[in-house]
Amino acid sequence: MDEIGRKQLPHDPPPGIGVGGHLFFLTICAEARGTNVLIEDNRADMLLESVRFRHESSLWFARVFVVMPDHVHALIRVPEESSLRQLVKDWKRWTARRGAFAWQRDFFDHRLRKEESANKKADYILMNPVRAGLAKTPEAWPHKWIASDALG
């Protein structure tokens, strides 16, 4: 357990199941919860540009990525022979250095097993700003990235 009593989340797959090729629902939280730290001063643009770059470089395959005021939600397919933990760690480190973002130590992940659940998760992610009262429709929320190709 860490200093505030939370257990460290295990991101290692069960024995016999690798993460490569699987689609994951991710939530990554800013250290300062309850703030607008991720969307103020056009900071979301830098985050989304890093998502696009990683997607186009095949470092990961992002289907959808939404930046909320203090956290992000994403559907990310992990390339074969890759580590989800390392991919997220590298992204958080790069964004922290490049944009002075402060992230919570860990992240939440859930491996999706069916395409149907992936579509439901994508809808859930895109509706997040609407449920939070930040936009009237998912289309009205500017801080999102949706894959335009079949890789995601």
DSSP file (Angstrom, degrees, kcal/mol; ACC not computed):
  #  RESIDUE AA STRUCTURE BP1 BP2  ACC     N-H-->O    O-->H-N    N-H-->O    O-->H-N    TCO  KAPPA ALPHA  PHI   PSI    X-CA   Y-CA   Z-CA
    1    1 A M              0   0    0      0, 0.0     6,-0.2     0, 0.0     2,-0.1   0.000 360.0 360.0 360.0 149.7    0.0    0.0    0.0
    2    2 A D    >   -     0   0    0      4,-2.3     3,-1.8     1,-0.0     6,-0.0  -0.198 360.0 -78.5 -88.8-172.5    1.1    3.6   -0.6
    3    3 A E  T 3  S+     0   0    0      1,-0.3    -1,-0.0     2,-0.1     0, 0.0   0.680 129.2  46.4 -65.8 -19.3    1.2    6.4    1.9
    4    4 A I  T 3  S-     0   0    0      2,-0.1    -1,-0.3     0, 0.0     0, 0.0   0.261 120.9-100.3-107.7  12.9   -2.6    7.1    1.6
    5    5 A G  S <  S+     0   0    0     -3,-1.8     2,-0.4     1,-0.3    -2,-0.1   0.586  75.0 136.0  89.5  10.7   -3.7    3.5    1.9
    6    6 A R        -     0   0    0      1,-0.0    -4,-2.3     3,-0.0    -1,-0.3  -0.735  51.9-125.9 -91.5 140.6   -4.4    2.6   -1.7
    7    7 A K        -     0   0    0     -2,-0.4     2,-0.3    -6,-0.2    -1,-0.0  -0.560  30.6-105.3 -77.5 148.0   -3.2   -0.7   -3.0
    8    8 A Q        -     0   0    0     -2,-0.2    -1,-0.1     1,-0.1    98,-0.0  -0.562  38.6-118.9 -70.8 136.0   -1.0   -0.6   -6.2
    9    9 A L        -     0   0    0     -2,-0.3     2,-0.5    98,-0.1    -1,-0.1  -0.586  19.8-127.6 -79.2 134.2   -3.0   -1.8   -9.1
   10   10 A P        +     0   0    0      0, 0.0    -1,-0.1     0, 0.0     0, 0.0  -0.709  28.7 174.9 -81.6 126.2   -1.8   -4.9  -10.9
   11   11 A H        +     0   0    0     -2,-0.5    74,-0.2     2,-0.1    73,-0.2   0.300  46.0 107.6-110.5   7.1   -1.4   -4.3  -14.6
   12   12 A D  S    S-     0   0    0     72,-0.1     6,-0.1     1,-0.1    71,-0.0  -0.693  72.3-120.0 -85.8 136.7    0.1   -7.6  -15.4
   13   13 A P        -     0   0    0      0, 0.0     3,-0.1     0, 0.0     6,-0.1  -0.279  36.7 -87.8 -70.8 160.3   -2.2  -10.0  -17.3
   14   14 A P    >   -     0   0    0      0, 0.0     3,-2.2     0, 0.0     0, 0.0  -0.270  65.6 -72.9 -59.8 156.0   -3.1  -13.4  -15.8
   15   15 A P  T 3  S+     0   0    0      0, 0.0     3,-0.1     0, 0.0    -3,-0.0  -0.233 122.7  20.9 -52.4 135.3   -0.7  -16.2  -16.7
   16   16 A G  T 3  S+     0   0    0     -3,-0.1     2,-0.5     1,-0.1     0, 0.0   0.354 103.8  96.8  88.5  -6.0   -0.9  -17.3  -20.3
   17   17 A I    <   -     0   0    0     -3,-2.2     2,-0.1    -4,-0.0    -1,-0.1  -0.949  55.4-164.8-121.0 113.1   -2.6  -14.0  -21.5
   18   18 A G        -     0   0    0     -2,-0.5    65,-0.1     2,-0.1    62,-0.0  -0.475  22.2-132.8 -86.4 165.5   -0.4  -11.3  -23.0
   19   19 A V    >   +     0   0    0     63,-0.3     3,-2.2    -2,-0.1    59,-0.4   0.702  69.6 113.4 -90.4 -20.8   -1.5   -7.8  -23.5
   20   20 A G  T 3  S+     0   0    0      1,-0.3    60,-0.3    62,-0.2    -2,-0.1  -0.269  85.9  10.9 -57.2 129.9   -0.3   -7.4  -27.1
   21   21 A G  T 3  S+     0   0    0     57,-4.9    -1,-0.3     1,-0.3     2,-0.2   0.264 100.7 120.6  88.0 -11.6   -3.2   -7.1  -29.5
   22   22 A H    <   -     0   0    0     -3,-2.2    56,-2.4    56,-0.2     2,-0.4  -0.551  60.9-127.2 -88.7 153.1   -5.8   -6.5  -26.8
   23   23 A L  E     -AB  77 112A   0     89,-0.6    89,-3.0    54,-0.2     2,-0.4  -0.838  27.1-164.9 -98.9 133.1   -8.0   -3.4  -26.5
   24   24 A F  E     -AB  76 111A   0     52,-2.8    52,-2.6    -2,-0.4     2,-0.6  -0.945  19.9-140.5-123.1 139.7   -8.0   -1.7  -23.1
   25   25 A F  E     -AB  75 110A   0     85,-2.8    85,-1.7    -2,-0.4     2,-0.4  -0.877  34.3-168.1 -90.1 124.6  -10.2    0.9  -21.5
   26   26 A L  E     -AB  74 109A   0     48,-2.9    48,-2.0    -2,-0.6     2,-0.4  -0.904  22.7-171.4-120.9 145.3   -8.0    3.3  -19.6
   27   27 A T  E     -AB  73 108A   0     81,-2.1    81,-2.7    -2,-0.4     2,-0.5  -0.988   9.9-177.5-129.2 125.1   -8.5    6.1  -17.1
   28   28 A I  E     -A   72   0A   0     44,-2.0    44,-2.5    -2,-0.4     2,-0.4  -0.990  13.3-152.3-124.8 123.8   -5.5    8.2  -16.2
   29   29 A C  E     -A   71   0A   0     -2,-0.5    75,-2.9    77,-0.4    42,-0.3  -0.759  12.5-124.3-105.5 141.2   -5.9   10.9  -13.5
   30   30 A A  B     -E  103   0B   0     40,-2.8    73,-0.3    -2,-0.4    40,-0.0  -0.421  27.7-119.4 -69.4 153.6   -4.2   14.1  -13.0
   31   31 A E  S    S+     0   0    0     71,-3.3     2,-1.2     1,-0.2    72,-0.2   0.892 106.1  64.0 -62.9 -39.2   -2.6   14.6   -9.6
   32   32 A A  S >  S-     0   0    0     70,-0.5     3,-0.7    72,-0.0     5,-0.3  -0.717  79.0-167.5 -89.8  92.5   -4.8   17.6   -8.9
   33   33 A R  T 3   +     0   0    0     -2,-1.2     3,-0.1     1,-0.2    38,-0.0  -0.459  67.1  33.2 -77.6 153.2   -8.3   16.2   -9.0
   34   34 A G  T 3  S+     0   0    0      1,-0.3    -1,-0.2    -2,-0.1     2,-0.2   0.690 101.0 101.0  76.6  19.4  -11.3   18.6   -9.1
   35   35 A T  S <  S-     0   0    0     -3,-0.7    -1,-0.3    -5,-0.0     3,-0.2  -0.679  78.8-121.7-123.7 178.4   -9.4   21.1  -11.3
   36   36 A N    >>  +     0   0    0     -2,-0.2     4,-1.9     1,-0.1     3,-1.4   0.004  65.9 130.4-105.1  25.4   -9.3   22.1  -14.9
   37   37 A V  T 34  +     0   0    0     -5,-0.3    33,-0.2     1,-0.3    -1,-0.1   0.754  68.6  48.6 -56.7 -31.1   -5.5   21.4  -15.1
   38   38 A L  T 34 S+     0   0    0     31,-2.7    -1,-0.3    -3,-0.2     9,-0.2   0.681 119.9  34.3 -86.5 -16.7   -5.7   19.2  -18.2
   39   39 A I  T X4 S+     0   0    0     -3,-1.4     3,-0.8    30,-0.4    -2,-0.2   0.546  90.6 104.3-115.2  -9.0   -7.8   21.6  -20.4
   40   40 A E  G >< S+     0   0    0     -4,-1.9     3,-1.9     1,-0.2     4,-0.1  -0.386  87.0  11.5 -72.7 153.1   -6.7   25.0  -19.3
   41   41 A D  G 3  S-     0   0    0      1,-0.3    -1,-0.2     2,-0.1    -4,-0.0   0.816 128.7 -67.0  53.2  37.5   -4.4   27.1  -21.5
   42   42 A N  G X> S+     0   0    0     -3,-0.8     4,-0.8     1,-0.1     3,-0.7   0.726  94.2 140.8  59.6  23.5   -4.9   24.7  -24.5
   43   43 A R  H <>  +     0   0    0     -3,-1.9     4,-1.6     1,-0.2     3,-0.3   0.817  62.2  64.5 -66.8 -29.3   -3.0   22.0  -22.6
   44   44 A A  H 3> S+     0   0    0      1,-0.2     4,-2.8     2,-0.2    -1,-0.2   0.850  93.5  62.1 -62.1 -33.2   -5.4   19.3  -24.0
   45   45 A D  H <> S+     0   0    0     -3,-0.7     4,-2.3     1,-0.2    -1,-0.2   0.908 103.1  48.8 -59.4 -42.2   -4.2   20.1  -27.5
   46   46 A M  H  X S+     0   0    0     -4,-0.8     4,-1.9    -3,-0.3    -1,-0.2   0.906 111.6  49.6 -65.1 -41.4   -0.7   18.9  -26.5
   47   47 A L  H  X S+     0   0    0     -4,-1.6     4,-1.7     1,-0.2    -2,-0.2   0.935 112.8  46.6 -62.0 -45.8   -2.0   15.7  -24.9
   48   48 A L  H  X S+     0   0    0     -4,-2.8     4,-2.5     1,-0.2    -2,-0.2   0.854 109.2  54.5 -67.8 -34.3   -4.1   14.9  -28.0
   49   49 A E  H  X S+     0   0    0     -4,-2.3     4,-2.6    -5,-0.2    -1,-0.2   0.888 107.6  50.9 -64.1 -38.2   -1.2   15.6  -30.3
   50   50 A S  H  X S+     0   0    0     -4,-1.9     4,-2.2     2,-0.2    -2,-0.2   0.861 109.6  50.7 -67.7 -34.2    0.9   13.1  -28.3
   51   51 A V  H  X S+     0   0    0     -4,-1.7     4,-2.4     2,-0.2    11,-0.2   0.939 111.6  47.4 -65.2 -47.5   -1.9   10.6  -28.7
   52   52 A R  H  X S+     0   0    0     -4,-2.5     4,-3.0     1,-0.2     5,-0.2   0.930 112.2  50.0 -59.8 -46.5   -2.0   11.1  -32.5
   53   53 A F  H  X S+     0   0    0     -4,-2.6     4,-1.8     1,-0.2     6,-0.2   0.927 112.0  46.7 -59.4 -46.7    1.7   10.9  -32.8
   54   54 A R  H  <>S+     0   0    0     -4,-2.2     5,-2.5     2,-0.2     6,-1.2   0.872 113.8  49.4 -64.8 -36.7    1.9    7.6  -30.8
   55   55 A H  H ><5S+     0   0    0     -4,-2.4     3,-1.5     1,-0.2    -2,-0.2   0.951 113.2  44.8 -65.7 -50.0   -1.0    6.2  -32.8
   56   56 A E  H 3<5S+     0   0    0     -4,-3.0    -2,-0.2     1,-0.3    -1,-0.2   0.752 112.7  52.5 -69.0 -22.9    0.6    7.1  -36.2
   57   57 A S  T 3<5S-     0   0    0     -4,-1.8    -1,-0.3    -5,-0.2    -2,-0.2   0.380 112.0-121.8 -89.7   3.2    3.9    5.8  -35.0
   58   58 A S  T < 5S+     0   0    0     -3,-1.5    -3,-0.2     2,-0.3     3,-0.1   0.742  76.1 128.5  60.3  26.4    2.3    2.5  -34.0
   59   59 A L  S   <S-     0   0    0     -5,-2.5     2,-0.3     1,-0.3    -4,-0.2   0.814  88.9 -15.3 -75.2 -30.7    3.5    2.8  -30.4
   60   60 A W        -     0   0    0     -6,-1.2     2,-0.6    -9,-0.1    -1,-0.3  -0.934  68.1-121.7-155.5 169.6   -0.2    2.2  -29.5
   61   61 A F  E     -C   77   0A   0     16,-2.3    16,-3.3    -2,-0.3     2,-0.5  -0.904  27.3-163.7-122.7 101.8   -3.5    2.2  -31.4
   62   62 A A  E     -C   76   0A   0     -2,-0.6    14,-0.2    14,-0.2    90,-0.2  -0.734  14.7-179.4 -89.0 124.2   -5.9    4.6  -29.9
   63   63 A R  E    S-     0   0A   0     12,-2.9    84,-2.5    -2,-0.5     2,-0.3   0.884  75.9  -5.6 -84.3 -45.7   -9.5    4.2  -31.0
   64   64 A V  E     -CD  75 146A   0     11,-0.9    11,-2.5    82,-0.2    -1,-0.4  -0.991  60.9-175.7-149.9 146.1  -10.8    7.1  -28.9
   65   65 A F  E     -CD  74 145A   0     80,-2.2    80,-2.6    -2,-0.3     2,-0.5  -0.956   5.1-172.3-147.4 122.4   -9.2    9.4  -26.3
   66   66 A V  E     -CD  73 144A   0      7,-2.9     7,-2.3    -2,-0.3     2,-0.6  -0.973  12.6-150.0-123.1 128.4  -11.0   12.1  -24.3
   67   67 A V  E     -C   72   0A   0     76,-2.9     5,-0.2    -2,-0.5    76,-0.2  -0.869  17.4-173.7 -97.2 120.0   -9.4   14.7  -22.1
   68   68 A M        -     0   0    0      3,-3.0     3,-0.1    -2,-0.6   -30,-0.1  -0.520  44.8 -89.7 -99.5 173.8  -11.5   15.8  -19.2
   69   69 A P  S    S+     0   0    0      0, 0.0   -31,-2.7     0, 0.0   -30,-0.4   0.847 120.7   8.3 -56.7 -35.6  -10.6   18.6  -16.8
   70   70 A D  S    S+     0   0    0    -33,-0.2   -40,-2.8   -34,-0.1     2,-0.3   0.277 130.3  27.3-133.4  12.0   -8.7   16.3  -14.4
   71   71 A H  E     -A   29   0A   0    -42,-0.3    -3,-3.0    -3,-0.1     2,-0.3  -0.978  62.6-131.5-160.6 167.5   -8.5   12.9  -16.1
   72   72 A V  E     -AC  28  67A   0    -44,-2.5   -44,-2.0    -2,-0.3     2,-0.4  -0.947   9.6-158.1-125.4 150.4   -8.4   11.2  -19.5
   73   73 A H  E     +AC  27  66A   0     -7,-2.3    -7,-2.9    -2,-0.3     2,-0.3  -0.962  22.2 167.2-121.6 144.5  -10.3    8.2  -20.8
   74   74 A A  E     -AC  26  65A   0    -48,-2.0   -48,-2.9    -2,-0.4     2,-0.5  -0.997  37.6-141.0-153.5 155.3   -9.1    6.1  -23.7
   75   75 A L  E     +AC  25  64A   0    -11,-2.5   -12,-2.9    -2,-0.3   -11,-0.9  -0.987  36.5 177.6-113.4 115.4   -9.5    2.9  -25.7
   76   76 A I  E     -AC  24  62A   0    -52,-2.6   -52,-2.8    -2,-0.5     2,-0.5  -0.974  23.7-150.1-125.8 128.8   -6.0    1.8  -26.6
   77   77 A R  E     -AC  23  61A   0    -16,-3.3   -16,-2.3    -2,-0.4   -54,-0.2  -0.866  22.3-137.4 -95.1 130.1   -5.0   -1.4  -28.5
   78   78 A V        -     0   0    0    -56,-2.4   -57,-4.9    -2,-0.5   -56,-0.2  -0.742  18.3-121.1 -90.5 127.2   -1.6   -2.5  -27.3
   79   79 A P    >   -     0   0    0      0, 0.0     3,-1.3     0, 0.0   -57,-0.1  -0.227  42.4 -82.8 -61.1 155.7    0.8   -3.7  -30.1
   80   80 A E  T 3  S+     0   0    0    -60,-0.3     3,-0.1     1,-0.3   -59,-0.1  -0.251 116.5  19.3 -55.0 146.7    2.1   -7.2  -29.9
   81   81 A E  T 3  S+     0   0    0      1,-0.2     2,-0.3    -3,-0.1    -1,-0.3   0.726 101.3 124.0  63.2  24.2    5.1   -7.7  -27.6
   82   82 A S    <   -     0   0    0     -3,-1.3     2,-0.5    -4,-0.1   -63,-0.3  -0.776  58.2-131.3-113.2 160.5    4.3   -4.4  -25.8
   83   83 A S     >  -     0   0    0     -2,-0.3     4,-2.7     1,-0.2     5,-0.2  -0.949   3.6-155.0-110.7 121.3    3.7   -3.7  -22.1
   84   84 A L  H  > S+     0   0    0     -2,-0.5     4,-2.5     1,-0.2     5,-0.3   0.928  98.4  53.5 -58.5 -45.4    0.6   -1.6  -21.2
   85   85 A R  H  > S+     0   0    0    -74,-0.2     4,-2.3     1,-0.2    -1,-0.2   0.911 111.9  44.4 -56.4 -44.4    2.3   -0.5  -18.0
   86   86 A Q  H  > S+     0   0    0      2,-0.2     4,-2.9     1,-0.2     5,-0.2   0.892 111.0  53.7 -70.3 -39.6    5.4    0.7  -20.0
   87   87 A L  H  X S+     0   0    0     -4,-2.7     4,-2.1     2,-0.2    -2,-0.2   0.933 114.2  41.3 -59.7 -46.4    3.3    2.4  -22.7
   88   88 A V  H  X S+     0   0    0     -4,-2.5     4,-2.9     2,-0.2     5,-0.2   0.912 114.4  52.1 -68.7 -42.2    1.3    4.4  -20.1
   89   89 A K  H  X S+     0   0    0     -4,-2.3     4,-2.5    -5,-0.3    -2,-0.2   0.921 111.1  47.5 -59.1 -44.9    4.4    5.1  -18.0
   90   90 A D  H  X S+     0   0    0     -4,-2.9     4,-2.6     2,-0.2    -1,-0.2   0.907 113.4  47.9 -64.0 -42.8    6.3    6.5  -21.1
   91   91 A W  H  X S+     0   0    0     -4,-2.1     4,-2.8    -5,-0.2     5,-0.3   0.933 113.1  47.5 -64.3 -46.2    3.4    8.6  -22.2
   92   92 A K  H  X S+     0   0    0     -4,-2.9     4,-2.2     1,-0.2    -2,-0.2   0.908 113.3  48.6 -62.3 -41.6    2.9   10.1  -18.7
   93   93 A R  H  X S+     0   0    0     -4,-2.5     4,-2.3    -5,-0.2     5,-0.2   0.930 112.6  47.8 -64.2 -45.2    6.6   10.8  -18.4
   94   94 A W  H  X S+     0   0    0     -4,-2.6     4,-3.0     1,-0.2     5,-0.3   0.934 114.5  45.3 -62.4 -46.6    6.8   12.5  -21.8
   95   95 A T  H  X S+     0   0    0     -4,-2.8     4,-2.5     1,-0.2     6,-1.1   0.853 111.4  53.7 -67.5 -32.9    3.7   14.6  -21.1
   96   96 A A  H  X S+     0   0    0     -4,-2.2     4,-1.0    -5,-0.3    -1,-0.2   0.915 115.8  39.0 -65.4 -42.2    5.0   15.5  -17.6
   97   97 A R  H  < S+     0   0    0     -4,-2.3    -2,-0.2    -5,-0.2    -1,-0.2   0.916 123.0  40.0 -72.9 -43.7    8.3   16.7  -19.1
   98   98 A R  H  < S+     0   0    0     -4,-3.0    -3,-0.2    -5,-0.2    -2,-0.2   0.881 134.2  17.7 -76.4 -39.3    6.9   18.4  -22.2
   99   99 A G  H  < S-     0   0    0     -4,-2.5    -3,-0.2    -5,-0.3    -1,-0.2   0.296  98.4-115.8-120.1   9.6    3.8   20.0  -20.6
  100  100 A A     <  +     0   0    0     -4,-1.0     2,-0.3     1,-0.2    -4,-0.2   0.850  55.0 166.2  57.8  36.6    4.5   20.0  -16.9
  101  101 A F        -     0   0    0     -6,-1.1     2,-0.6    -9,-0.1    -1,-0.2  -0.633  27.8-149.7 -80.8 140.8    1.6   17.6  -16.3
  102  102 A A        -     0   0    0     -2,-0.3   -71,-3.3   -70,-0.0   -70,-0.5  -0.961  18.9-169.7-112.7 117.5    1.5   16.0  -12.9
  103  103 A W  B     -E   30   0B   0     -2,-0.6   -73,-0.3   -73,-0.3   -32,-0.0  -0.725  27.9-103.6-106.1 151.9   -0.2   12.6  -13.0
  104  104 A Q        -     0   0    0    -75,-2.9   -73,-0.1    -2,-0.3    -1,-0.1  -0.361  44.4-104.7 -64.0 157.6   -1.3   10.3  -10.2
  105  105 A R  S    S+     0   0    0    -74,-0.1     2,-0.1    -2,-0.0    -1,-0.1   0.828  94.3  19.7 -58.3 -37.9    1.0    7.4   -9.7
  106  106 A D        -     0   0    0    -77,-0.0   -77,-0.4   -17,-0.0     2,-0.3  -0.319  67.1-139.3-120.1-163.7   -1.1    4.7  -11.3
  107  107 A F        -     0   0    0    -79,-0.1     2,-0.4    -2,-0.1   -79,-0.2  -0.964  19.6-112.3-155.4 164.6   -3.9    4.3  -13.8
  108  108 A F  E     +B   27   0A   0    -81,-2.7   -81,-2.1    -2,-0.3     2,-0.4  -0.873  34.9 178.2-103.5 135.7   -7.1    2.1  -14.2
  109  109 A D  E     -B   26   0A   0     -2,-0.4     2,-0.4   -83,-0.2   -83,-0.2  -0.988  14.3-174.3-136.6 150.1   -7.3   -0.4  -17.0
  110  110 A H  E     -B   25   0A   0    -85,-1.7   -85,-2.8    -2,-0.4     2,-0.4  -0.953  23.2-135.0-142.0 120.4   -9.8   -2.9  -18.1
  111  111 A R  E     -B   24   0A   0     -2,-0.4     2,-0.4   -87,-0.2   -87,-0.2  -0.624  21.0-139.8 -77.1 127.4   -9.1   -5.4  -21.0
  112  112 A L  E     -B   23   0A   0    -89,-3.0   -89,-0.6    -2,-0.4     3,-0.1  -0.711  17.4-173.4 -90.1 138.0  -12.1   -5.6  -23.3
  113  113 A R        +     0   0    0     -2,-0.4     2,-0.4     1,-0.1    -1,-0.1   0.648  63.8  44.4-105.9 -19.4  -13.0   -9.0  -24.6
  114  114 A K  S  > S-     0   0    0      1,-0.1     4,-1.5     0, 0.0     3,-0.1  -0.958  70.0-131.3-131.1 147.1  -15.7   -8.3  -27.2
  115  115 A E  H  > S+     0   0    0     -2,-0.4     4,-2.2     1,-0.2     5,-0.2   0.858 109.3  60.3 -60.5 -35.7  -16.1   -5.8  -30.0
  116  116 A E  H  > S+     0   0    0      1,-0.2     4,-1.8     2,-0.2    -1,-0.2   0.918 105.2  46.3 -59.6 -44.4  -19.6   -5.1  -28.7
  117  117 A S  H  > S+     0   0    0      1,-0.2     4,-2.4     2,-0.2    -1,-0.2   0.819 108.2  58.1 -69.5 -28.3  -18.2   -4.0  -25.3
  118  118 A A  H  X S+     0   0    0     -4,-1.5     4,-2.5     2,-0.2    -2,-0.2   0.916 106.2  48.2 -65.6 -42.3  -15.6   -1.9  -27.1
  119  119 A N  H  X S+     0   0    0     -4,-2.2     4,-2.2     2,-0.2    -2,-0.2   0.895 112.0  49.5 -64.6 -39.4  -18.3    0.1  -28.9
  120  120 A K  H  X S+     0   0    0     -4,-1.8     4,-2.4     2,-0.2    -2,-0.2   0.899 111.7  48.7 -65.8 -40.6  -20.2    0.6  -25.6
  121  121 A K  H  X S+     0   0    0     -4,-2.4     4,-2.9     2,-0.2    -2,-0.2   0.895 109.2  52.5 -66.4 -39.8  -17.0    1.8  -23.9
  122  122 A A  H  X S+     0   0    0     -4,-2.5     4,-2.6     2,-0.2    -2,-0.2   0.931 111.4  46.7 -61.1 -44.5  -16.3    4.2  -26.8
  123  123 A D  H  X S+     0   0    0     -4,-2.2     4,-1.9     2,-0.2    -2,-0.2   0.912 111.9  51.4 -62.2 -42.2  -19.8    5.6  -26.4
  124  124 A Y  H  X S+     0   0    0     -4,-2.4     4,-0.7     2,-0.2    -2,-0.2   0.927 111.4  47.3 -59.1 -46.5  -19.3    5.8  -22.6
  125  125 A I  H >< S+     0   0    0     -4,-2.9     3,-1.0     1,-0.2    -2,-0.2   0.933 112.8  47.8 -61.9 -47.5  -16.0    7.7  -23.1
  126  126 A L  H 3< S+     0   0    0     -4,-2.6     4,-0.3     1,-0.3    -1,-0.2   0.789 111.4  51.4 -67.4 -27.3  -17.5   10.1  -25.6
  127  127 A M  H 3X S+     0   0    0     -4,-1.9     4,-2.7    -5,-0.2     3,-0.4   0.564  83.9  93.6 -83.5  -9.2  -20.5   10.8  -23.4
  128  128 A N  H <X S+     0   0    0     -3,-1.0     4,-1.9    -4,-0.7     6,-0.2   0.893  84.8  47.5 -54.6 -46.8  -18.3   11.6  -20.4
  129  129 A P  H  4>S+     0   0    0      0, 0.0     5,-2.9     0, 0.0     6,-1.0   0.850 112.5  51.3 -64.2 -31.4  -18.3   15.4  -21.0
  130  130 A V  H >45S+     0   0    0     -3,-0.4     3,-1.6    -4,-0.3    -2,-0.2   0.942 109.8  47.9 -68.7 -47.9  -22.0   15.4  -21.5
  131  131 A R  H 3<5S+     0   0    0     -4,-2.7    -1,-0.2     1,-0.3    -3,-0.2   0.838 110.5  53.5 -60.8 -32.2  -22.7   13.5  -18.2
  132  132 A A  T 3<5S-     0   0    0     -4,-1.9    -1,-0.3    -5,-0.3    -2,-0.2   0.488 115.9-116.4 -81.9  -2.4  -20.3   15.9  -16.5
  133  133 A G  T < 5S+     0   0    0     -3,-1.6    -3,-0.2     2,-0.2    -2,-0.1   0.705  84.5 116.9  76.3  20.1  -22.3   18.9  -17.8
  134  134 A L  S   <S+     0   0    0     -5,-2.9     2,-0.3     1,-0.2    -4,-0.2   0.636  78.8  16.7 -94.2 -16.9  -19.4   20.2  -19.8
  135  135 A A        -     0   0    0     -6,-1.0    -2,-0.2    -5,-0.1    -1,-0.2  -0.987  62.3-135.3-152.2 153.4  -21.0   19.8  -23.3
  136  136 A K  S    S+     0   0    0     -2,-0.3    -1,-0.1     1,-0.2    -6,-0.0   0.806  94.1  12.6 -80.9 -30.0  -24.5   19.3  -24.6
  137  137 A T  S >> S-     0   0    0      1,-0.1     3,-0.7    -8,-0.0     4,-0.5  -0.944  78.5-112.3-139.5 159.6  -23.4   16.6  -27.1
  138  138 A P  G >4 S+     0   0    0      0, 0.0     3,-1.1     0, 0.0    -1,-0.1   0.871 118.0  57.9 -59.5 -35.4  -20.3   14.5  -27.5
  139  139 A E  G 34 S+     0   0    0      1,-0.2   -13,-0.0    -3,-0.0     0, 0.0   0.783  99.2  59.4 -65.4 -27.1  -19.6   16.3  -30.8
  140  140 A A  G <4 S+     0   0    0     -3,-0.7    -1,-0.2     2,-0.0    -4,-0.0   0.640  82.5  93.6 -78.3 -14.4  -19.5   19.6  -28.9
  141  141 A W    <<  -     0   0    0     -3,-1.1     3,-0.1    -4,-0.5    -6,-0.1  -0.703  59.0-165.9 -82.3 119.5  -16.7   18.6  -26.7
  142  142 A P        +     0   0    0      0, 0.0     2,-1.4     0, 0.0    -1,-0.1   0.680  68.3  80.4 -80.8 -16.5  -13.4   19.8  -28.3
  143  143 A H  S    S+     0   0    0    -76,-0.2   -76,-2.9     2,-0.0     2,-0.3  -0.454  73.1  98.5 -96.9  65.1  -10.9   17.8  -26.3
  144  144 A K  E     -D   66   0A   0     -2,-1.4     2,-0.4   -78,-0.2   -78,-0.2  -0.975  50.9-155.4-145.5 157.1  -11.1   14.4  -28.0
  145  145 A W  E     -D   65   0A   0    -80,-2.6   -80,-2.2    -2,-0.3     2,-0.4  -0.995  11.5-173.3-135.1 129.1   -9.3   12.3  -30.5
  146  146 A I  E     -D   64   0A   0     -2,-0.4   -82,-0.2   -82,-0.2   -83,-0.1  -0.988  31.4-111.4-124.9 130.3  -11.0    9.6  -32.6
  147  147 A A        -     0   0    0    -84,-2.5   -84,-0.1    -2,-0.4   -86,-0.0  -0.315  20.6-164.6 -60.6 136.8   -9.1    7.3  -34.9
  148  148 A S        +     0   0    0     -2,-0.0     2,-0.2     0, 0.0    -1,-0.1   0.338  68.9  61.8-102.8   4.3   -9.9    7.8  -38.5
  149  149 A D  S >  S-     0   0    0    -86,-0.1     3,-0.5     1,-0.0    -2,-0.0  -0.695  90.9-106.7-124.3 178.1   -8.3    4.6  -39.6
  150  150 A A  T 3  S+     0   0    0     -2,-0.2   -87,-0.0     1,-0.2    -3,-0.0   0.427  97.9  86.1 -86.1   0.9   -9.0    0.9  -39.0
  151  151 A L  T 3         0   0    0      1,-0.2    -1,-0.2   -89,-0.1   -88,-0.1   0.860 360.0 360.0 -70.9 -34.0   -5.9    0.4  -36.7
  152  152 A G    <         0   0    0     -3,-0.5    -1,-0.2   -90,-0.2   -89,-0.2   0.481 360.0 360.0 -71.8 360.0   -7.7    1.5  -33.5
